[in-house]
Amino acid sequence: MIVRKSAAEVERIAAAGRVLADCLDLLAGAARPGVTTAALDQLVEPFIRERGGAPTFLGYRGFPASICASPNDMVVHGIPGGYRAAEGDLLSLDVGVTLDGYVADSAITLPMGTGDAEAVRLMDVTRESLEAGLAECCPGRRLGDVSHAVQEIVEAAGFSVVRSLVGHGVGRTMHEDPQIPNFGDSGRGPRLEEGMVFAIEPMVNAGGHEVYVADDGWSIFTSDGSLSAHFEHTVAVTRDGPRVLTRRRSEGV
């Protein structure tokens, strides 16, 4: 069942989203060649707690950190540690914030130093596919319209959407119904209604869509070793169209 939120609940999720957006901008400013993923993680918990929130990921199903930090061919769920970012890396950073009992979820992928042209194109296409999916989050549209919009952008560029990982409902808890694949047919699935809140999150590989879970039980890698990028926003369906609740100041949108 897709839980619709009241206007007051959407505002609470938006408040969590503002903390999260500023947290991601903090991380973007600190992420550069030479930094370890553990050092980035250490910035996050005090930042969120100073603003009255809590890092949603910390302890979630046993996850040991406040962020997921996933370099290069690691798609998602990377555990921060001693990995030191190198010039030319791609680094995906995923963060959740819980504030006053409501959750927002967002992710970005960053180049470490100067990324090569294909890596930059992968990031640009993934970001564009996210915006296409967000644009479909309007009353009366179908969930399949969101999925199809993402897939169409990605595959037209010659990349692959990860098919075994999905976006999701969010707000009262971290993961709610529905699951939101990044591929599918338009005009299919539940009709979108005002008050629905989703985490739309394209995970896009430069090579094939297949992935595998590492021995740590968390980190997920591309099966062919190709680069991967991940962008995510929390969005509310409103009578006026999509309202992105985790938009960063640095996006300038």
VENLIN-V649766 format. One record per residue. RES is the residue in one small letter. PHI is phi in whole degrees, 0 to 359 (none if undefined). NEAR is the number of other C-alpha atoms within 10 Angstrom. D_CENTER is the distance of its C-alpha to the mean C-alpha in Angstrom with 2 decimals. Layout:
RES|PHI|NEAR|D_CENTER  RES|PHI|NEAR|D_CENTER
//
This chain:
m|none|6|22.20  i|272|17|19.66  v|276|15|20.24  r|271|18|20.86  k|261|18|20.58  s|287|12|23.44  a|301|13|23.32  a|295|9|23.78  e|292|16|20.84  v|300|24|18.54  e|295|15|19.95  r|291|22|19.21  i|295|30|15.51  a|298|25|15.69  a|296|22|17.49  a|297|29|14.83  g|296|29|12.34  r|293|18|14.91  v|298|23|15.18  l|296|32|11.48  a|300|27|11.59  d|293|18|14.76  c|296|21|13.55  l|293|23|11.01  d|294|16|14.03  l|301|15|16.19  l|295|18|14.30  a|298|17|14.33  g|288|9|18.03  a|265|13|18.74  a|279|21|17.05  r|204|20|19.93  p|306|16|22.15  g|103|12|23.90  v|280|16|21.47  t|269|18|20.61  t|293|24|17.29  a|295|18|19.38  a|296|16|20.47  l|295|20|17.01  d|300|21|16.36  q|293|14|19.74  l|285|16|18.84  v|276|21|16.27  e|300|19|18.30  p|298|14|21.24  f|299|18|19.28  i|290|23|17.65  r|292|15|20.96  e|299|9|23.02  r|259|11|21.33  g|88|13|22.14  g|254|22|18.88  a|221|23|17.77  p|288|23|14.88  t|297|24|13.58  f|288|21|12.82  l|296|18|16.34  g|86|11|18.61  y|293|12|16.30  r|52|7|18.21  g|89|8|19.69  f|295|17|16.75  p|266|13|18.61  a|217|22|16.36  s|272|27|14.33  i|229|28|11.40  c|259|25|10.21  a|233|28|11.60  s|233|27|11.83  p|272|27|14.42  n|58|22|15.71  d|273|23|16.17  m|276|27|14.03  v|282|28|11.00  v|206|25|9.21  h|69|20|10.84  g|291|24|13.15  i|276|21|15.62  p|300|21|16.60  g|190|14|20.25  g|277|11|22.78  y|299|16|20.88  r|253|16|21.91  a|300|21|19.99  a|246|17|22.42  e|308|14|23.15  g|92|17|21.31  d|296|22|18.43  l|256|28|14.83  l|229|26|12.63  s|265|24|8.90  l|236|30|8.14  d|238|24|5.86  v|222|24|7.87  g|237|26|9.28  v|232|31|12.48  t|252|28|15.39  l|223|24|18.09  d|52|13|21.28  g|86|15|19.98  y|239|23|16.93  v|242|27|13.24  a|236|33|10.22  d|218|30|6.60  s|203|26|4.24  a|212|27|3.48  i|223|22|6.44  t|241|25|9.06  l|235|23|12.60  p|275|24|16.07  m|268|19|18.51  g|75|15|21.62  t|263|13|22.42  g|284|16|20.39  d|286|12|22.51  a|300|8|22.53  e|289|11|20.83  a|296|21|17.88  v|296|16|17.54  r|296|14|17.92  l|301|24|15.17  m|297|25|12.72  d|298|15|14.45  v|293|23|14.40  t|297|31|10.70  r|297|25|10.24  e|296|17|13.24  s|294|29|12.13  l|298|27|9.19  e|298|21|12.04  a|295|20|14.33  g|294|26|12.47  l|300|28|12.19  a|297|18|15.87  e|275|23|16.90  c|276|28|15.96  c|235|23|19.61  p|304|18|22.35  g|95|14|24.26  r|285|18|21.71  r|254|20|20.84  l|300|25|17.64  g|298|23|18.68  d|295|24|18.69  v|295|32|14.91  s|300|29|14.62  h|294|23|17.52  a|298|23|16.38  v|296|31|13.37  q|302|28|15.81  e|299|17|18.55  i|295|22|16.97  v|295|27|15.78  e|287|15|19.08  a|296|10|21.23  a|271|14|20.11  g|88|13|21.13  f|256|20|17.83  s|233|22|16.54  v|275|28|13.65  v|291|22|13.16  r|264|16|15.11  s|264|12|15.12  l|235|18|11.48  v|222|19|10.15  g|282|23|8.16  h|194|19|10.37  g|293|24|12.38  v|203|26|11.89  g|142|28|14.32  r|284|19|17.39  t|222|13|15.67  m|292|19|12.38  h|236|16|12.67  e|237|18|14.97  d|292|14|16.39  p|265|20|15.77  q|284|17|13.88  i|234|21|12.37  p|296|25|13.03  n|264|30|12.12  f|208|23|15.90  g|153|20|18.90  d|264|15|21.81  s|293|15|21.94  g|78|14|24.16  r|244|15|23.31  g|89|15|21.84  p|301|13|21.96  r|280|14|22.74  l|282|23|20.33  e|229|19|22.01  e|305|20|21.85  g|98|20|20.15  m|286|23|17.45  v|231|33|13.99  f|232|29|10.87  a|257|30|7.13  i|267|32|6.84  e|212|29|4.55  p|298|34|7.24  m|242|29|8.17  v|234|31|11.41  n|255|32|14.50  a|291|24|17.44  g|254|18|19.76  g|283|17|19.89  h|275|19|17.30  e|288|15|18.76  v|223|20|17.21  y|216|15|18.80  v|265|16|18.29  a|287|12|20.06  d|295|8|22.94  d|287|9|21.07  g|80|9|19.60  w|238|15|15.97  s|297|18|15.12  i|242|20|14.45  f|244|25|16.02  t|292|24|17.00  s|292|16|20.49  d|261|15|22.09  g|77|15|20.81  s|283|16|19.14  l|295|22|16.36  s|224|32|12.73  a|228|33|9.82  h|214|26|6.03  f|232|25|4.49  e|210|26|2.67  h|224|26|5.75  t|268|28|8.20  v|225|31|11.31  a|255|31|14.87  v|276|26|17.48  t|236|19|20.56  r|296|13|24.03  d|265|9|23.36  g|110|16|20.27  p|290|19|16.53  r|242|20|15.84  v|282|21|12.51  l|263|27|12.48  t|234|26|10.09  r|294|22|11.69  r|275|20|12.79  r|302|12|16.52  s|291|11|16.18  e|287|8|14.72  g|62|6|18.10  v|261|6|17.23
//
